[in-house]
Amino acid sequence: MNEQEFGFETQAIRNQLERTQYLEHSVPLYLTSSFVFEDAEDMRASFAEEKDRNIYSRYSNPNTNEFIHKVCAMEGAEAGFAFASGMAAVYSTMAALLKSGDHIVSSSSVFGATHSLFINYFPKWNIETSYFDINKPETIEGLITPNTKILFAESPTNPAVDIIDLELLGAIAKKHNLILIIDNCFATPYLQQPIKWGAHLVVHSATKLMDGQGRVLGGITVGDAELIHKIYLFSRLTGPALSPFNAWVLSKSLETLAIRLDRHCENALKVAEFLESHPQVNKVKYPFLKSHPQYEIAQKQMKLGGNIVAFEIKGGLEAGRAFLDRIKLCSLSPNLGDTRTIVTHPASTTHSKLSVEERLAVSITDGLVRVSVGLETVKDVIADLEQALAP
């Protein structure tokens, strides 16, 4: 069979780039900072990029190469580069493609660190960002200017789990000759492939569901080969590369991504349905609940609804804090996508530095709680949430 004909799970498990002379079944670790050359001509040709080979692990390494190769196959991408963290991927991707005077149009609902990058750091280099409400996509084109270079969005969003039509974004990017970059962290390539809908680049925090067990940090950007080459050249100089060990862990983790996501999504839907019927809950946001405002869009572009459930607890800020204090089984942690269920209260933690008005602009109410549903027996997770919600 041709490699391109393999299914998603087979790609994740059998997509091994090379074996050593020992013919190992499981990919070995390549814990080396550099690689040797046969002679002067081999070294010259390698540095001139006339040969596709490993030179230095800041540039490439067999373990990072395999991780990239797998994610490219899963996303339908031409090339990629792997980073030390998700934010290293976001920053390096942007920095490699933007110059002073350029402009970004982004959804307002983005990860807090991404927002800080756009608002606090890029303006120092004369790079401005305009935000659109993810629930008002009709406003996007009005924000585009002659110097707009990038259209950026997350879907589903963090933490309110809003959905945006990727096909619409792809059409806008094509019409205005923009680079469309999608943060696909919450969905992973198993649930959603933005390139199919017109994205040029896809960014992931591999720290989350790709690893899935809270062990290592990692990030990756995949997509158009020409754009990736620019990102590669920037990154080999600035040094945000993923370590070989973390790449090895993440590549092995991808082998179980599909089966883990199936259970994550099954559990999350049950948690969402429970919360939707609870008297202490005002509303629940989960992409595959029919009550979700963008349910039809989620059905169109996602395989399943993901593992993140957002709900609004009655009583606002203090009720949210009290809920966290009563949690017994689930974890209180800033991470997500773990085997362990994690709960956070954004208004008093991750987004506490924003004003009430700024939080409401990105769908974060005082009572919003985000649940990253894990792989425990789901009735135990529901029981913990139920006792924590007790008045």
N, C-alpha and C positions, 0 to 999 in steps of 0.2 A: 504493500500500500504506500501511496505517496504521503509524506508527512502532513501535508495540508488537508488530507482527507480524514485524519484522526479526529476523534471527538475531544471535547474539552478536558475530560479527566485523563484520557490517554496522553494528550499533550503535556499535562502537568506532571505525569508520572514517568513517561518514557522519553521525554525530550532531553536526553543526556548528550552533551556536545562531544565528549571524548572520553576514552578510557586509557589508562596507562598500560605499560607492558604487563602489569599484573592482572589485568582484566577484572578489576573489582566490580561488584554488582552495585554497590552504593558509592556515590561520587566521593572521592577523597577530598580532604582539605588541602589547599595550596597556600600554606602560611609562609609566603616568601615576599620580601619587599621588592625584589627585582629578578630579572631573568638574564641568562647568559646568551652569548652569540657565538656562532661557529667561527667567524673570521671578520676581518675589517669590512668586507663587502656586505656581509649579512647585517652587520651593525649599521652601516650607512643606509642600506635599503630599508631597514626597519624604521629608522628615525625619519627617513624621507616619506614614510607611509606608502612605500611601494610594496610592502609585505603586510599582510594582516596577521600580526603576531603580537604576543605579550612582550612588553619592554620593562614596565615598572608598574607596580600595583596601584599607584595613584591614577594611572591611565586605564589599565585593564588587568584582569586576573581571571584564570579559568573559572573560579567560583562566581565572580560577579558576572562574567560572560554568560554562564549558564542561567543564572537568575534572570538576567535581561532577556535572553533568548526565550525563556518560558513565558514571561509576561508579554513580550511582543506577540508570541503565538496566540495567547489568550485574548489580547486586545485587538488583534488584527493590525498590528503596527509594523512599520518597516524597520525601525531601529529604536534604541533606547540608551539611557545612561542611568546607573544606580548610585544613590547618594547615602550619606551617613544618617539622614533623617528625612522625614517628610518636608520639614521647613527648608532644609538644604535644597531639596528638589524644587520647591516653589521659588525660593530666592534665586538659585542659580539659573533656572529656566528663564525667569524674567530678566535677570541681569545680562544674560547672554544675548537676548533678543532686543533689548531696549537701549535707547540712547537719550541723552539730554534733549528735552523738548517733546518727547513722546508722551502719549496719553493712553491710559487704560480705562475701559468701561467694564465694571464688575458688578455682579449682584451684591447687594448690601449684606446678605446673609452668607458670610464667609467665616472661616476659622479665625479666632481672635488674634493669633499671631500673624496670620495673613493680613488682616485688617491693620494691625500695627505697622507692618512692613509698608503697606500702601500709604498710610497716613503720616507716619512719623519718620520714615527713612527715605523713601523714594523722592519726596519733595526736595530733599537736600541736594538731589542730583537733577532737579528740574523735571521730574517725571510725576505727572499728576494722575489722579484717579477720580472718576465719576461713578457714583453708585446708582443702580436701579433697584426698585422694589421687585423682588422675585415674583410677587403676585400681580405685578403690573408690567408684563413684558412688552406691552405696547409703547412704553416710554423709552425703550432701549435706543431706537434709532435717533430720537431727539437729542441724545447725549453724545452721539458720534460726531467728531470734528475732523478736519483735514489731517491732524497729527495723531489721531487715534490709531494705535498699532495692534492692541490686544483686546479681545473680548474674553472675559474670565467668569467662570461660575462653578459653584458646587451643586450637585444634585444627587441624592438628597442633601439638604443643607444641615449644617451643624449650628445649634442644637435642635432647631424647631422642626426638622424633617419635612421641609417644604420641597416641592418638586418643580423643576422647570422643564419646558419642552425643548429637548436637545435638538430636535429636527428644526424647530424655529430658530434657535441660536445658529445652527449650521447655515441656514438660509441667509440670515442677517450677515454673518461673517463672510459668506461668499459674495453677497451683493456689494459689501463695502470693502472687500479685499482686506479683511482682518484675520489675524491669527486667533483661532478659537482654542482656548485651553480649558479643559474640564478637570476639576478635582473629583476623582472617582473613588475616593477613599471609602465612603460609606457603602457603596454598592459592590466594589471589587469587579474585576472583569467577568466573574462568574454570573453576576446578576445584570450587568449592563456594559455595553461596549460603545462608548461615545463616538469613536471613529466612524462607526456605521452611520451616524447621524450628522456627520460633517465636521467633527472635531479634528484639529490638526495635531494637537498634543494632549496627552492624558497624564495627569499627575496623581501619584499615590503616596500616602504615608503607609509604608509597608509595616510599620510598627503596630498597626491596628489589626484588621482581620487577616491580612496576608500572613503575618506571624501567628496571630490567633491565640497566643498563650502568654503574652506579656513578658517576653524574654529579651528581645533585642530591638534596637532602633534601626530604621532603614527607610529609604524613600526611593522613588523611581519615576522617571519621565520617559514616556514612549510615544512614538508617532512618526511624523514625516521625517525621512532620512536626512534631507537637507537641513531642516531646522535642528534635528538632533546633533548633526555634525557641528553646528555652531555652539550648541550647549556643551558638547564634548570638548571642544577646543578651549572654551572658557573654564570648564571644570578641571581639566588636566593641569591648568595653570594655578587655579585658586585652591584646589585640594579638598573638595567636599566629598570625595569618593567613599563609597560603602566599603567596609572592611571585608576581607575574604571570609572570615569566620561568620560574620552576620549574614553575608550572602549565602553561605552554605546552609545556615539555619533556615533562612527564608525560602531558599529553593526547595528544601525538604518539606517545609510547611505548605508550599503550594500543592504538594501531592495529595493533601487531604482537604484543600480549600473547598471543593465542591460538596463533599459529604458533610463538612462542618457547617457550611452555609445553609444547606438544606435543613439541618436541625436548628441552627440559630433562627432561621426565618419561621420555622414551624412553632418554636417556642415563643418568639416575639409576637406572632399573630395571636396566640392564646393569651399572652399577657395583655395585649392591647384590647382584646375582647373583654377580658375581665375588668380592666380599668374603665372601659366605656360604660359598664353597667354599675360602677361603684358610686354611691351617693356622695362621697367626699371629693369626687372628681368633676370638674366643670367640663372639660373636653379632652379628647385624646387625638394625637396625630400619629398615624402609621400609614405608610403609602398604600398598603393593600387592605385597609379598612375602607368600606364604601363611603364612609362619612368624610374621608380625606378630601379636601378641596380639589386636589389634582389627581384624584383616583384614576381617572381615565388615561391621563398622561402616563402615570406610573405603570398601568397595565400595558400600555403601548411599548414602553422602552425598557422595562425591567422584567426579569424572569420571576423574581419573588420580591418581597417587600423589605428585605434587610433585617438587621438585628436591633435597630434603634427605635425605641418608642418614646415619644414626648407626650407628657400630659400635664394639665394644669390643676393643681390641688387647690381646693377651696381654702381661703384664709390668707393667701398671699405670702409675703416674705417670711413671716414668723412660722406659718404653717409648713412652709418648705423646709426650714431649718429643723423644726420639730420632727418632721418626717424622717430626715436623715438621722437624727439622734435615736429614733426608735428602730432603725434597721438593725437586724441581727445576723442574717445569713449573707445577704448581698454585701458587696464591698463599696466603700466610699473611696473613690480614686479618680484622678483626672484622665485616666486612660479609657479606652473603649475597644470593642472587638475582641475581648478576652474570652477564654472558656468560662471564666467566672463572671456572673452578673454584677454590673457596676451601676450605681446610681449617683447622680450629681444634681445639684441645685444651682444652675448658672447664675441667677440673680445675686446670690450671696457668695459665690466663689469665682468661677472663670470669667464672668462678665460684671463683677461687682464694681469695677472702676468706671463703667459706663453710667450715664444718667438714666433715669427712668425712661425719658423720651428716646434716648439712643437705643435702649434695650427694646422698647416697643416697636421701633422702626425695623427691627430684625426679628420680630415675633417672639421676643423673650419677655414674658410677663413675670411679675414677682413670684407667682406660684408655679412657674414652669419647672418640671422635673424631667431630666433625661435618663432613660434606662437603657443601658447596653446589655441586652439579654444574652446570657451565656448558654452553656450546654448542660447545666444541672437538670435534674428532674424538674420539669416545669411546674408541677404542683407545689414543690417546695419553694420555688421562687415566688409564685403567686401567694402562698401562705405568708411569706415574709412581708410582701408588699401589703397584704390585707391587714396584718396586725399593726404595721407601721402607720396605716391610714386610719386606724380606729380613732374616733373622736375622744 
